[in-house]
Amino acid sequence: MGNPVEIVAVIVWQVSNGYKALFEFTDYSQYVKMQSESAIRHLATSCPYDEMEDSHAEVTLRNGGEKVIAMLEQELGARLSAAGITIKEARITHLAYAPEIAGDMLRRQQATAIVAARFKIVEGAVSMVELALEQLSKKEIVHLDEEKKAAMVSNLMVVLCGERAATPVLNTGTLYQ
């Protein structure tokens, strides 16, 4: 999604072909640094940070684990083999949203969690209302016309989905007053 992230990686490499490293490149250690940064940037643009950015992603930076490491090592190997450099190990040691958006992304994660929790609450409340209507009808405790059913459903949903405990209201007349 183009959100700025911080990625720090440890890359262990070895000169495997001294001729290529020394004679075909002016400063092979600078070349390793430049290509490593480029490979990490490519990885960051290839994989979403987490599932919230792409719910259908097979691999994310945050949860990709060994797959992300393999992708990074493969990218580095392809880039550095021309300089006679072999990658021994590569791993991400730090991954986070950049400080300027970290707070907003945390609020986004919290909002997603709240929506998921509310969905579960409503799903449970609907099941409970269905069960209540079914049991009242089955046991013939009370006969409700459509208007009374709608009022009962509305009241039960408010009680079951509300943030606070319900306060009962006593009706001293009929339901139609």
C-alpha positions in Angstrom: 0.0 0.0 0.0 3.0 2.2 -0.1 3.2 2.7 3.7 6.7 3.5 4.9 8.4 0.6 6.8 11.7 0.2 8.5 13.6 -3.0 7.7 16.9 -4.0 9.1 18.6 -7.1 7.8 21.8 -9.0 8.7 23.6 -10.4 5.6 26.5 -12.7 5.9 28.5 -13.0 2.7 31.8 -14.3 1.5 34.0 -13.6 -1.5 34.0 -16.8 -3.5 35.7 -15.6 -6.6 38.5 -13.2 -5.7 39.2 -12.3 -9.3 35.7 -11.1 -10.0 35.5 -9.3 -6.7 38.8 -7.4 -7.0 39.3 -6.9 -10.7 35.8 -6.5 -12.1 34.4 -4.3 -9.4 36.1 -1.1 -8.0 34.8 -1.6 -4.5 33.0 -4.9 -4.0 32.1 -4.2 -0.4 30.2 -1.0 -1.5 28.6 -3.1 -4.3 27.4 -5.6 -1.7 25.9 -2.8 0.4 24.2 -1.2 -2.5 22.8 -4.4 -3.9 21.7 -5.5 -0.4 19.7 -2.4 0.1 18.2 -2.7 -3.4 17.2 -6.4 -2.7 15.6 -5.4 0.6 13.6 -2.6 -1.2 12.5 -5.0 -3.8 11.4 -7.5 -1.1 9.4 -4.7 0.6 7.6 -3.8 -2.6 7.0 -7.5 -3.5 5.3 -8.6 -0.2 2.7 -6.7 1.9 3.7 -5.8 5.4 0.9 -7.9 6.9 -2.5 -9.5 6.1 -4.4 -6.2 6.7 -2.7 -4.7 3.6 -3.5 -7.8 1.5 -5.8 -10.4 3.0 -5.1 -12.8 0.0 -1.3 -12.6 0.2 0.4 -15.9 0.5 3.5 -14.4 2.1 3.8 -11.2 4.2 6.9 -9.6 5.6 5.6 -9.9 9.1 4.4 -13.5 9.0 6.4 -14.9 6.1 9.3 -16.3 8.2 11.4 -18.7 6.2 9.8 -17.9 2.9 10.8 -14.2 3.2 14.3 -15.2 4.2 14.5 -17.5 1.2 13.3 -14.8 -1.1 15.8 -12.4 0.3 18.7 -14.9 0.0 17.7 -15.7 -3.6 17.5 -12.1 -4.6 20.8 -11.3 -3.0 22.4 -14.4 -4.6 21.3 -13.4 -8.0 22.5 -9.8 -7.6 25.9 -10.6 -6.0 27.0 -13.6 -7.9 28.3 -11.4 -10.7 30.8 -9.9 -8.2 32.0 -13.3 -7.0 30.1 -13.0 -3.7 28.3 -15.9 -2.1 25.5 -15.3 0.4 25.9 -17.4 3.5 22.9 -16.1 5.4 20.4 -13.3 5.3 17.7 -12.5 7.9 15.4 -9.6 8.9 16.2 -8.4 12.4 13.8 -5.5 12.6 10.5 -4.8 10.8 8.1 -2.0 11.8 6.0 0.7 10.3 7.9 4.0 10.1 7.4 6.2 13.3 5.4 8.8 11.4 2.6 6.3 10.7 3.1 3.7 13.4 0.4 5.2 15.6 -2.1 5.4 12.8 -1.4 1.8 11.8 -1.9 0.7 15.4 -5.3 2.4 15.5 -6.1 0.7 12.2 -5.3 -2.7 13.7 -7.4 -1.9 16.8 -10.3 -0.8 14.6 -10.1 -4.1 12.6 -10.1 -6.0 15.9 -13.1 -4.1 17.1 -15.1 -4.7 13.9 -14.3 -8.4 14.1 -15.4 -8.5 17.7 -18.6 -6.6 16.9 -19.3 -9.0 14.0 -19.0 -12.0 16.4 -21.3 -10.2 19.0 -24.0 -9.5 16.3 -23.7 -13.1 14.9 -24.2 -14.5 18.4 -27.0 -12.1 19.2 -28.9 -13.1 16.0 -28.5 -16.7 16.9 -29.9 -16.1 20.4 -32.8 -14.1 19.0 -33.6 -16.9 16.5 -33.5 -19.4 19.3 -35.7 -17.3 21.6 -38.4 -16.9 18.9 -38.2 -20.6 18.0 -38.6 -21.6 21.7 -41.4 -19.2 22.4 -43.3 -20.5 19.3 -42.5 -24.1 19.9 -43.6 -24.1 23.6 -46.5 -21.9 22.8 -45.6 -19.6 25.7 -46.8 -16.5 23.9 -48.3 -15.7 20.5 -46.6 -12.8 18.8 -47.9 -10.9 15.8 -45.3 -9.5 13.4 -45.2 -6.1 15.1 -44.6 -7.7 18.6 -41.9 -9.9 17.1 -40.2 -6.9 15.6 -40.3 -5.1 18.9 -38.9 -8.1 20.7 -36.2 -8.6 18.2 -35.2 -4.9 18.4 -35.2 -5.0 22.2 -33.2 -8.3 22.4 -30.6 -7.0 19.8 -30.1 -3.8 21.9 -29.7 -5.8 25.1 -27.4 -8.4 23.6 -25.2 -6.0 21.5 -25.1 -3.1 23.9 -22.0 -1.9 25.6 -23.7 -1.7 29.0 -25.9 -3.8 31.1 -29.6 -3.5 30.2 -31.9 -1.4 32.5 -35.4 -2.9 32.6 -38.4 -0.8 31.7 -41.7 -1.9 33.2 -44.7 -1.4 31.0 -47.8 -0.7 33.0 -50.1 -0.6 30.0 -50.3 -2.7 26.9 -47.7 -2.9 24.2 -49.7 -0.6 22.0 -49.9 2.4 24.3 
